[in-house]
Amino acid sequence: MEFMSAKEAADKWGISQRRVAYLCSEDRIDNVAMVGNMWIIPVTAKKPIDARSIRYTKNNEKKIKPFLKWAGGKGQLLSEIEKYYPFKKGKITKYAEPFVGGGAVLFDILSKYNLEAVYISDINAELINTYRIIRDDIDELVDMLTVMQKEFVPMSTDSRKKYYLEKRFRFNHLKLNGNENVNVEKAALMIFLNKTCFNGLFRVNRKGMFNVPIGSYKNPLICDRENLHAVSEKLQNVTIVCKDYRESANFIDKNTFVYIDPPYRPLTDTANFTAYTENLFNDGEQIELAKFVDAMHRKGAKIVVSNSDPKNSDTEDNFFDNIYSSHNIKRVEATRMINCNSEARGKIKELLISNF
């Protein structure tokens, strides 16, 4: 996917660069990324309708998009990943995504195809709880998020910070001590924190506590009511599981397309961003995953795996080339969104590995 700067977008759309930055910060433009202190925008992005003159425009066609910002989300790689979709001939009628994350590929597929069965899973219990609540308790969830939005948005900066920390403390308390009776509240808190925290990260410490600080958003859309209802509708017939990826083997067969997006292998020794759960995914786990892919290949499934390309930092590093030597490896260009080292941000190569 090609990107342009905020200034280039401003020139293209005939608006100010400040207005473009505002639209990016308010999540009004799909698949934008922040590199350093600058926004980059897909060159194919269209200028959003100016909500200052048209507050809401109803559209009969529901646009489904991820309900969370998610580090490592695949929105920017969809144009490459969709080239692998094997559904058109009608032989592949099932879909499995055992590291679902933000679900960019999932929602793209659900929007385009009516499949016989869909299975998603993740070991992030709070993430899976949120998927389930959106599917099963959407009205109560939307009501809670609406209250949070009405309370949070008008606040001063200091009041917002206090409110955010209170919600983060409550989320961590429920994460460690909660039960099924508070699952809707926990899902609402997860969405609230995701929409208001720094860069939309989901990061926990080794004790499993969410520890991301507040972000700086002028008018965050905490309750995207229309999209949440559309997502809920699409998830009605989806099997949602909080288990290790290996459990998906019981679902996968020769009629299944499997997309696997595991925690990426760090490109450097200092880039070990173990963001999503308190569990680590080291080289040994990557090797075990490759063996799982081989086993699903023998079942006849169509499989695509994504991961980082070690050759970005060491041209002699053949780790993935070796463990996936019997499969096809394609290197595609992506944009690194999060890195503490400004020199490591920007264009990099990622891997798309397929068995067909």
C-alpha atoms as one frame of an Amber mdcrd trajectory, in Angstrom:
protein
   0.000   0.000   0.000   1.348   3.435  -0.952   1.144   6.319   1.510   1.162
  10.115   1.336   1.952  12.731   3.948  -0.652  14.903   5.635   0.596  17.841
   3.545   0.161  15.855   0.328  -3.336  14.835   1.404  -4.163  18.454   2.238
  -3.067  19.568  -1.245  -5.001  16.726  -2.880  -8.245  17.377  -0.964  -8.062
  21.189  -0.865  -8.084  21.469   2.929  -5.517  22.525   5.520  -2.785  20.214
   6.809  -4.083  20.835  10.325  -7.537  19.617   9.244  -5.993  16.426   7.803
  -4.141  15.800  11.085  -7.401  16.304  12.984  -9.233  13.804  10.758  -6.438
  11.282  11.327  -6.483  11.737  15.107 -10.257  11.273  15.185 -10.014   7.982
  13.228 -11.997   9.448  10.321  -9.617   8.070   7.673  -9.103   4.319   7.324
  -5.649   2.710   7.676  -3.729   5.836   8.643  -0.538   5.386  10.652   1.656
   7.635  12.757   5.369   7.428  11.933   7.357   9.454  14.438   5.293  12.624
  14.928   3.787  12.618  11.449   0.651  11.056   9.996   0.801   8.990   6.817
  -2.321   8.279   4.768  -3.062   5.692   2.042  -2.908   7.392  -1.369  -6.233
   5.720  -2.195  -7.970   7.280   0.826 -10.917   9.524   0.053 -11.587  12.852
   1.718 -14.070  12.278   4.578 -17.409  14.048   4.440 -17.127  17.250   6.467
 -19.115  16.472   9.595 -19.118  20.176  10.485 -21.710  20.826   7.784 -23.263
  17.328   7.535 -23.373  15.811  10.985 -24.536  12.340   9.948 -25.048  10.812
   6.511 -27.043   7.577   6.467 -25.844   4.884   4.136 -27.824   1.732   3.448
 -24.595  -0.187   2.892 -23.003  -1.078   6.233 -19.254  -0.656   6.281 -17.645
  -3.177   8.637 -14.293  -2.275  10.143 -12.321  -3.339  13.239 -13.842  -1.985
  16.442 -10.405  -1.633  18.080  -7.178   0.023  17.103  -4.628  -2.780  17.250
  -0.838  -2.725  17.051   0.125  -4.943  14.132  -3.350  -4.691  12.595  -3.471
  -5.797   8.984  -5.534  -2.976   7.477  -2.624  -1.701   5.443  -1.794  -5.179
   4.086  -5.332  -6.176   3.093  -4.695  -5.446  -0.568  -1.893  -8.036  -0.482
  -3.607 -10.592   1.749  -6.870 -10.580  -0.215  -4.967 -11.822  -3.277  -4.794
 -15.161  -1.456  -8.533 -15.470  -0.731  -9.523 -18.882  -2.187 -13.310 -18.643
  -1.940 -14.371 -17.842  -5.504 -14.361 -21.403  -6.837 -16.664 -22.555  -4.043
 -14.482 -25.382  -2.744 -13.275 -23.419   0.302 -16.347 -22.759   2.438 -14.851
 -22.227   5.920 -12.529 -19.655   7.484 -10.330 -19.871  10.590  -8.252 -17.132
  12.221  -6.582 -18.466  15.387  -4.765 -15.188  16.271  -7.654 -12.844  15.521
  -6.344  -9.626  17.126  -8.133  -6.581  15.707  -9.785  -8.677  12.999  -9.027
  -6.597   9.874  -8.856  -9.703   7.670 -11.820 -11.301   9.438 -14.118  -8.340
   8.802 -12.943  -7.991   5.224 -13.857 -11.636   4.573 -17.165 -11.421   6.448
 -18.081  -8.383   4.352 -17.337 -10.106   1.052 -18.326 -13.748   1.472 -21.116
 -15.821   2.987 -19.323 -18.868   4.357 -20.644 -22.057   5.935 -18.573 -21.694
   9.115 -16.137 -19.195  10.643 -13.867 -19.790  13.662 -11.800 -17.159  15.460
  -9.683 -17.448  18.587  -7.052 -15.688  20.660  -5.464 -16.262  24.064  -6.168
 -12.641  25.043  -9.182 -13.247  27.297 -10.262  -9.588  27.377 -10.152  -9.350
  23.587 -12.235 -12.498  23.124 -14.678 -11.341  25.799 -15.167  -8.123  23.808
 -15.866 -10.024  20.594 -18.427 -12.174  22.415 -20.143  -9.221  24.080 -20.434
  -7.400  20.740 -22.028 -10.524  19.280 -24.329 -11.347  22.193 -24.998  -8.170
  24.247 -24.584  -5.289  21.803 -27.363  -3.052  23.180 -26.093  -3.078  26.762
 -22.534  -2.524  25.543 -23.516   0.457  23.389 -25.439   1.973  26.303 -22.345
   1.784  28.547 -20.053   3.239  25.879 -22.492   6.064  25.194 -22.377   7.057
  28.866 -18.564   6.981  28.881 -18.415   9.138  25.761 -20.851  11.711  27.169
 -18.891  11.863  30.430 -15.348  11.871  29.017 -15.406  14.107  25.925 -16.516
  17.406  27.593 -13.927  17.087  30.399 -10.830  19.199  30.863  -7.430  17.581
  30.263  -6.809  17.016  33.974 -10.292  15.602  34.545  -9.890  13.306  31.563
  -6.632  11.935  32.954  -8.222  11.234  36.321 -11.254   9.599  34.675  -8.991
   7.495  32.431  -6.892   6.262  35.361 -10.031   5.336  37.286 -11.312   3.326
  34.323  -7.918   1.667  33.847  -7.814   0.689  37.529 -11.363  -0.701  37.277
 -10.477  -2.662  34.117  -7.421  -4.212  35.756  -9.444  -5.083  38.846 -12.081
  -6.835  36.731  -9.388  -8.477  34.629  -7.903 -10.121  37.702 -10.976 -10.542
  39.920 -14.056 -10.315  37.717 -16.549 -12.996  36.725 -19.158 -13.441  34.012
 -21.484 -10.945  35.705 -19.181  -8.059  34.737 -18.261  -9.152  31.213 -20.219
  -6.357  29.524 -18.585  -3.715  31.705 -15.162  -5.241  31.049 -15.751  -5.136
  27.283 -16.930  -1.517  27.478 -13.847  -0.584  29.495 -11.572  -2.303  26.981
 -13.068  -0.336  24.092 -12.967   2.913  26.087  -9.306   2.427  27.006  -8.413
   1.457  23.441 -10.026   4.599  22.040  -8.445   6.940  24.596  -5.036   5.429
  25.412  -1.733   6.281  23.741  -1.647   5.027  20.123  -4.431   2.510  20.762
  -2.004   0.044  22.309  -2.997  -3.000  24.279   0.009  -3.702  26.467   0.240
  -5.489  29.778   3.077  -5.965  32.231   4.273  -9.342  33.445   1.535  -9.354
  36.083  -1.060  -9.004  33.349  -1.956  -5.410  34.233  -2.884  -3.020  31.411
  -0.433  -0.144  31.758  -0.753   2.164  28.729  -1.005   5.907  29.550  -3.734
   8.193  28.261  -3.456   9.543  24.727  -4.173  13.067  23.538  -7.331  13.071
  21.420  -9.532  16.116  21.080 -12.809  14.328  20.356 -12.368  10.528  20.433
 -15.191   8.395  19.033 -15.620   6.044  21.970 -18.976   4.650  20.876 -19.098
   3.985  17.129 -22.690   2.830  17.371 -23.294   2.108  13.673 -20.143   0.052
  13.208 -20.603  -1.874  16.464 -24.112  -2.922  15.440 -22.868  -3.925  11.979
 -20.033  -5.955  13.528 -22.507  -7.620  15.896 -24.635  -8.689  12.959 -21.648
 -10.163  11.104 -20.474 -12.092  14.193 -23.790 -13.865  14.826 -22.724 -17.150
  13.246 -19.030 -16.954  14.157 -17.506 -19.374  16.674 -15.456 -17.276  19.127
 -12.959 -19.147  21.294 -10.449 -18.105  23.965  -7.862 -20.836  23.482  -4.432
 -21.575  22.098  -4.158 -21.662  18.303  -3.659 -25.441  18.368  -7.312 -25.900
  19.352  -8.357 -24.691  15.899  -7.108 -27.991  14.457 -10.471 -29.552  15.331
 -12.202 -27.024  13.040  -9.732 -26.917  10.165 -10.145 -29.304   7.241  -9.626
 -29.401   3.473 -12.457 -26.893   2.989 -10.876 -24.243   5.231  -8.887 -21.088
   4.531  -6.670 -20.285   7.526  -5.053 -16.907   8.149  -2.420 -16.965  10.903
  -1.091 -13.683  12.315   0.956 -14.579  15.416   2.912 -12.176  17.620   5.699
 -11.005  15.353   9.285 -12.042  15.918  11.216  -8.944  17.148  13.510  -7.487
  14.497  16.149  -6.577  17.078  17.062  -7.662  20.595  15.690  -4.362  21.965
  12.389  -4.449  20.067  10.719  -7.133  22.137   7.240  -5.600  22.353   5.313
  -8.327  24.194   2.187  -6.232  24.077  -0.903  -8.296  24.049  -0.736 -10.819
  26.872   1.584 -11.740  29.698   2.603 -14.838  27.704   5.718 -14.708  25.534
   5.974 -15.992  21.957   9.643 -16.781  21.409  11.545 -18.542  18.629  10.616
 -21.933  20.044   6.936 -21.003  19.763   7.488 -19.775  16.194   8.989 -23.167
  15.313   6.058 -24.995  16.930   3.673 -22.822  14.920   5.485 -23.757  11.695
   4.987 -27.431  12.590   1.281 -26.725  13.153   1.095 -25.111   9.710   2.679
 -28.232   8.201   0.102 -30.404   9.965  -2.820 -28.285   8.693  -1.247 -28.365
   5.219  -1.399 -32.152   5.333  -5.119 -31.852   6.099  -5.534 -30.001   2.808
  -6.302 -26.536   4.213  -5.306 -23.345   2.391  -3.033 -21.349   4.728  -1.468
 -17.878   4.833   0.893 -16.812   7.636   2.209 -13.291   8.219   5.286 -12.292
  10.216   8.146  -9.848  10.389  11.065 -10.206   7.986  14.341 -10.656   9.926
  16.234  -9.495   6.857  15.144  -5.922   7.629  17.878  -5.837  10.264  20.107
  -8.782   9.286  20.292  -9.920   5.671  21.838 -13.202   6.821  18.943 -14.109
   9.127  17.097 -16.980   7.422  14.970 -18.012  10.393  11.612 -17.977   8.617
  13.059 -19.041   5.276  14.297 -22.152   7.064  11.268 -23.103   9.165   8.876
 -22.472   6.255  11.192 -23.824   3.567   8.516 -26.069   2.072   6.094 -23.165
   1.544   5.963 -20.017  -0.578   7.401 -16.850   0.990   6.556 -13.400  -0.344
   8.100 -10.182   0.974   5.731  -7.217   0.957   6.171  -3.605   1.965   4.530
  -2.356   5.143   4.798   0.631   7.456   6.002   0.287  11.030   3.565   2.226
  13.231   5.125   1.804  16.671   8.809   1.918  17.552  10.657   3.772  20.274
  13.575   4.293  17.876  12.600   6.934  15.300  15.155   5.589  12.849  13.399
   2.217  12.840  10.042   3.687  11.852   8.767   3.777   8.299   8.840   1.343
   5.384   9.864  -2.236   6.131   9.328  -5.681   4.626   6.953  -8.215   6.109
   6.419 -11.849   5.172   3.348 -13.517   3.706   3.871 -17.269   3.755   1.442
 -19.567   1.939   1.093 -23.245   1.157  -0.443 -22.588  -2.242
